[in-house]
Amino acid sequence: MVGAHGRDHRPDPVVAGGPASHLPQDRVDAVAERIPDGRLVTIDAGHAVHATRPAEFHAVVREFLTGLG
């Protein structure tokens, strides 16, 4: 199904670092809820998810980008 922006209707990931992150996770969740089709993905890695757990971060991004093509 193609959404209003002309792309597949896939949930947009918002990646959170879990309780070790300095960002309040309830605020990150609120961001995901404000995005149409937003999806919170928590990777317990603290704030620098992409640097601390790159394989898991890349898997989330890859899954999302694969759905766009």
Stockholm file with secondary structure:
# STOCKHOLM 1.0

chainA/1-69         MVGAHGRDHRPDPVVAGGPASHLPQDRVDAVAERIPDGRLVTIDAGHAVHATRPAEFHAVVREFLTGLG
#=GR chainA/1-69 SS CBCTTSSBCCCEEEEECCTTSSSCHHHHHHHHHHSTTEEEEECSSCSCHHHHSHHHHHHHHHHHHHHHC
#=GC SS_cons        CBCTTSSBCCCEEEEECCTTSSSCHHHHHHHHHHSTTEEEEECSSCSCHHHHSHHHHHHHHHHHHHHHC
//
